[in-house]
Amino acid sequence: MSKKKKVRKRQKTVLKKRTQKPDYHLEPDVRVEEAEPKLEIASEGDDAQKGLKPSITGDSLAVYGKPGKLERISPIQYYLMEARRYPVLAQEEETELAKRYREKGDKRSAQRLVLANLRLVVKIALEYKRHWIDLLDLIQEGNVGLLQAVRKFDPYRGIKFSTYASFWIRAYILKFLMDNFRLVKIGTTQAQRKLFFNLKKEKERLEALGFKPTASLLAKNLDTTEREIREMESRLSAPEESLENPVTDDGKQTLGTTLSDEGPSIDDKLAESEFRDLINQKLKVFRQRLVEAKSDKELFILEHRLLTEKPMTLQEVGEKFNISRERIRQLEVRLLRKLKEFLKQELPDFEEFDFLKK
């Protein structure tokens, strides 16, 4: 065979390989064009030892879908395709892996726990997508919470790992939102946290009562200023990630359908109920201590400021006890400190969550 014919034959072989359809439909070997930014997921392993967080990089990706055709997808679509490679674990398997990691430091077991719960992080992040423009930021922080859950999980407590992990994932996402929602941190006071999470709810309540939810009325009901209301409204109106975005080349699987079959199981609901019951029991004990100490003001602040969906304003509480709102604020700060220390003693993991940080 002449040299020229050999070259032509080699070119045909290369062309044939390039036009073959890869095993792409949510399978491990998705081929990414080398020239494009790549999506990287750092999980529990050597990288975690160096202090690296789970991260997602890249603005867009080009993948091979139909034969010989490059298709452009968003990082979130690619992330979901990768996450679906790892099946959800049964509770018995989760427990066994957690025991191996806790007792023997088996990193492979820890990694399997992380990878099997990547879709859980996405599902929880979607609950907060209204509050942040980039869903990938929320997923990244949720992944940090997932890693922390693996480190802290006690398999002998009888709670399903995914249920336990969901609390850590939410804690890290919420902390990220409160730390970064503005250039200056806003999550430092009760009023600001209330505004962040209750603005939409208060609007709906006023509309149901027949009132127009004006900035002045919202500011009065939520104990803040009209300026704060307007700023928060503009930030909460950010575009959302569409649940109709396809995550497969044939368009049959969407972001919504990918996550819709991962609803909480009966075990999840029972475990979450048990966890809430535990918190409520501890709060009852704390409340009883205030009763025994005859701390009337602190007891009132606990019930009407901290443990209610519609807290009274500092001014209203001050008028009840005929003292200034500043004095009520000081009492509330002291009470929060007491409650935080109490929960740290009663719940070993509470310090890491730090929900009552002022």
N, C-alpha and C positions, 0 to 999 in steps of 0.2 A: 504494500500500500504506500502511495506517495505521501510525502510530508504534508502536502496541501490537503489531501483527503483526510489525513489523521486530524488535522486542525479543525476541519469542518465537522467531523464526527464528534470531537470533543465539545465543540460549541453547541451542537444539537443536544448532547447529553446534559450539559449545564442548563440549557433553555428548558428542557423537559422537566428537570428537577425544580426549577423556579416556578413553573406553572402548575405543578401538582398542588392539589388542595390539601393543606395541612390538617392534622387532627385537631380541630379548633373549637368545636362546640363544647365549651366549658371543660376542656380537657387540659392536662398539664402542659403540653408542648405548644403553647401559643407563641408564634414567632413575631418578634417586634423588630421593625426596621432599625438597623444599627444607627442610622443618622439621626434618629428621633430621640427626644428625652425619654428616659426609662422610669418606670414606676418601681420603687424599692420599698420593701416592707421589712423593717428590722424587728426581729422577734427575740424572745428570751434565748440568750446564747452568749458567745464571746463578745459580740458587739454590746450587749446589755451590760457586760462587766465593765466596759469602758465608759459607761454613763451615757450611751447614745439612746435617744428616744425612738420609738417606732415612728417612721416618717414616710410621707408620700411626696414624691417630687415629680415635676414635669407638667406642662400645661396641656399637651395633647399627645396622642399616640397614633401611630399608623400600624395596623395589624393586617395580616392576610385573612380575608374572609372568603369570598367566592374565588374560584380558580383564577390566578393571575391578577387579582384585583386588590388594591390596598384600600382599606376602609379606615376612616378617621373616627376615633372614639374619645370620649372624655376620660380623664384619669379615674373618676368615680366608677364609670362603666367597667374599665379594665380591672380596677380593684375588686369589684364584685365578681367578675369572672374568675379572678385568682382565688378569692375567698371561697367560692363554691366548690373548689377542688377538695376542700377539707370537710368531711362529713361531720354532722352533729353527733356528739357522743352520748351514749346512754349514761344514766346516773352512776351505775355500777362501774363503768369504765372510767368516768371522771374521778370517782373516789379512789380507784386503784392507782391512777396516774398521779393524783395528788399525794397519796401516801408514799409513792416511790420518790417523789421530789422532796417531800418533807423529811423523810427518814434517811434517804440515801443521797440526796442532792442530785438526782438524775435530771440533767438538763433536757434530755430528749423528751421525757415525760412532760416537763413544764412547757416545752415548745408545742407539743401536741395539744395541750390544754389551750394555749394561746391561739393557735391556728384554727382550732375547732370553734372558737367563739368570736372570730373576726366579724361574722355577719351580725352577731348580737350587738357589737359596737356600732355598726352602721345603723341598725334599727333604732337604737337609743339616740344616736346623733340626729336622726331624722326628726325626733320629737322636738328638737331645739333649733331646727333649721331656720325658723322665722327670725331668730335672734342673731344670726350671723350670716354674712354673705357667702363665705366659702365653707361648704359642708366638709371638705377635706380637713380643714383645721380642727373641726369638732371630732372627726374620726381619729385624727392623730392624738388628740388629748385623751379621747376615750381609750385608745390603745395603751397609753401610759397607765391609765386606771386599771386596765385589764392585766397588765404585767404586775402591778402592785397587788391585785387580787390573788394572782398565782402565788406570790411570795407570802401573803398573809393568811391564805385559806387553811382552815383546820378541818381535815376530812372526817374527823371524829365527832363533829357537832351534829351531823345528820342533816345538814342543809345542802341542797344541790349547788354545785359550783357556779353554774350559770346565774342562779338567783343571787348568790353572794356577790359575784362579779358585777352584776348590774348596778349595785349600790356604789361600788368603786368607780365604775365607768361614769355614772351620772355625777358623782362627786367631782371628778376631774374636769368634766365638761362644764359643769356649773362654775367651778373656780376659774376656769379659763374665760368664760363669758363675763364674769364679774370683774376680772382683772383687766380685760382687754376691750370691753364694750365701748369704751371711749379712750382717747389718748390719755386722759387722766382717769384713774380708777374710780368706779362709781359704787362698787359693792361694799361700802364701808359703813353704811347706816341702815337701820331698819326701814326707813321711809324710802330709800333708794331701791332696796331689794323689793319692797312691796310694789313700787311703781313698775319696775322691770317686769315682774311676773303677773301683775294684776290689772294692767292697763286695759287689755282687750276684754277681760272678764267684766270689769266695771263698765265699759262701753256697752256691752251686751245687756247688762243688768239695767242700765238707765233706759236703753231703747225698749226693753220689755215693759218698763213702767210707763212708757210714753213720753220720756224726756229726751231732748236732743243732747247728745254727749259733747257739749262744748268744752273747750279747754279750761274755762273758768270753773265749770261745774265739776269736771274731773279733778282739777287741782284741789278744790275744796274737799271732795270726798276722799282723795288719796293723800291728803296732808302734804301737798307740795306746791310748786309755783306753776303758773301757766307756761312759762318758758321751758321748764323741765318737761312738761307734758308735750309741747310741740317738738322738742328735740328728740324725745323718746319715740314719738309717732313717726318721725322721719326716718329714724334708724330701724324701726320695726317693719317698715314697708320695703325692706330689701328684697330682691328677687329670690325665689326659691328654686331648689333643684326639683325638676319635674319628675314625678313618679312614672310618667309615661315614656321616659327615655329608655330605648332598647339596650339590653345588655348582651344580646346574641346577634350573630350576623343575619339570621333570618327574621329578626324583629319580633319573634313570638314571646320571648322573655323580656319583661320590662323591669325597671327598678322596683316598681310596686309589687309585681307578681313574685319577684325573687325573694322579697321579704315577707310576703303575706302568709306563707306557710310556716313561718317560724314563730307563731304565737305562743304565749306561755302555756305550758302543760299544766295538768292538775297538780303535779308535784311542785311546779314553780309557784303556783298560786298558794298552795298550802304553806310552803316554806316562807314565802313573802308575808303571809298572814301571821305565821309564828314570829317572824322577825319584828313585825309591827307590834304584836302583842308584848314582846319583850321590852321594846322601847316604852310602850304605854305603862307597863308595870313599873319600870324604873322612874318614870315621871310621876306616877302616883305616890311612890315612896318619897320622892323629893318634895312633892306637894304636902304630904303629911308632916314632913319635918318642918316646913314653914308654918303649918297649923300649930304644931306643938310649941314652936318658938314664938308664937303669937306675932308673927311678922305680917301684919295685915296689909301693909302697903306692898310688900314684895309679893304676897299671895295674889293681890289684886292685879299687879303688873303681869305676873305669870299667866293668869287666866284671861286677862283682857288686852294684853299687848303681845305676848309671845306665843300663846297656844291657841290663837283664833285666826280664822281667815280674814276677818274684818276687824283689825285692832283699833282700839280707841286712840285718839291723838294724845300727844304729851300734854297738850293744853287741857283736854277733857279730863284726864286723870288728875292733873294738878288742881283743877277746880273742885274735884270731888273731895280731895284731902286738904284743900285750902293752902296749897303750897305751889311754888313756881314750877314751870315746865322744866327748867334747868335742874331743879332738885329731883324731879321724876326721872330725868335722863340719867342722872348720877346713880340713882337707885337701880335703874334698869341695867346699867353697865355692871354694877356690883352683883346684881342677881345673875346676870349672864355668866359672870366669872364663877360664881358658886355652882351654877348648873353645869357648866363645862367641866369643872373639877370633879363634880359628883359623877358625871357620866364617864369620865376617864377612868375612875376607880371601878365602876360597875361594868363597863364595856371596854375591854382591852384595846379594841381597834378604833375606838372613838377619836383618839387624838389625831389619827391620820386623816379622818374625814373632816374634822374641824368645822362643822356646819355652823357653829355659833360664833365664828370669828367676827369681831367687830372692826 
